[in-house]
Amino acid sequence: MFLASGGNDGVVRIWDLKSRKLGTSFTSHYSQITSVNWNIGDTIVASSSLVGTIILHDVISGNKIANFKQEGS
């Protein structure tokens, strides 16, 4: 079981709840993260930032899947 967190530094962190250690992290955002959510299969994390970007990460491969930017942001 895993937990995703995001903070003021723009880094999304994936925590392994069994070992209570950091599993991996994604540094794609350049501003504060406002939200993180898992897909239903627990393989993709979506994160949003204060400047209106949304980034999808594949947790298994560690790759960025997509990057969206809200117009006007």
C-alpha positions as CSV (number, residue, x, y, z in Angstrom):
1,M,0.0,0.0,0.0
2,F,1.3,3.5,-0.9
3,L,0.5,7.1,-0.1
4,A,1.1,10.1,-2.3
5,S,2.0,13.5,-0.9
6,G,2.8,16.9,-2.3
7,G,4.1,20.1,-0.7
8,N,5.4,23.6,-1.1
9,D,8.6,22.4,-2.8
10,G,6.7,21.1,-5.9
11,V,7.8,17.5,-5.3
12,V,5.3,14.6,-5.3
13,R,6.4,11.8,-3.0
14,I,5.3,8.2,-3.0
15,W,5.6,6.5,0.4
16,D,5.6,2.8,1.1
17,L,3.3,2.4,4.1
18,K,4.5,-1.1,4.9
19,S,8.2,-0.1,5.3
20,R,7.3,3.5,6.2
21,K,10.0,4.8,3.8
22,L,10.0,7.0,0.7
23,G,9.6,5.0,-2.4
24,T,10.1,7.5,-5.2
25,S,9.5,11.2,-5.9
26,F,8.6,13.3,-9.0
27,T,10.0,16.8,-9.4
28,S,8.0,18.1,-12.4
29,H,6.2,21.0,-10.7
30,Y,7.8,24.4,-10.3
31,S,5.4,25.7,-7.6
32,Q,3.4,24.5,-4.6
33,I,1.4,21.3,-5.1
34,T,-2.3,21.7,-4.2
35,S,-3.6,18.2,-4.8
36,V,-2.6,14.6,-5.5
37,N,-4.9,11.8,-6.5
38,W,-4.5,8.1,-7.6
39,N,-6.2,6.5,-10.5
40,I,-8.5,3.5,-9.7
41,G,-5.7,1.0,-10.4
42,D,-3.1,2.7,-8.2
43,T,-0.6,3.0,-11.0
44,I,-1.0,6.7,-11.9
45,V,-0.8,9.8,-9.7
46,A,-2.3,13.1,-10.8
47,S,-0.9,16.2,-9.2
48,S,-2.0,19.8,-9.5
49,S,0.0,23.0,-8.6
50,L,-0.7,26.5,-7.5
51,V,0.0,27.9,-11.0
52,G,-2.7,25.7,-12.7
53,T,-0.7,22.7,-14.0
54,I,-1.8,19.1,-13.8
55,I,0.8,16.4,-14.3
56,L,0.2,12.6,-14.6
57,H,2.9,10.2,-13.5
58,D,3.2,6.5,-14.0
59,V,4.3,5.3,-10.6
60,I,5.6,1.9,-11.9
61,S,7.9,3.3,-14.7
62,G,8.5,6.7,-13.1
63,N,7.7,8.5,-16.3
64,K,5.6,11.6,-16.8
65,I,2.6,10.6,-18.9
66,A,0.9,14.0,-19.5
67,N,1.1,17.7,-18.6
68,F,-1.9,20.0,-18.7
69,K,-2.0,23.7,-18.1
70,Q,-5.1,25.7,-17.3
71,E,-5.6,28.6,-19.7
72,G,-4.9,32.0,-18.2
73,S,-2.5,30.5,-15.6
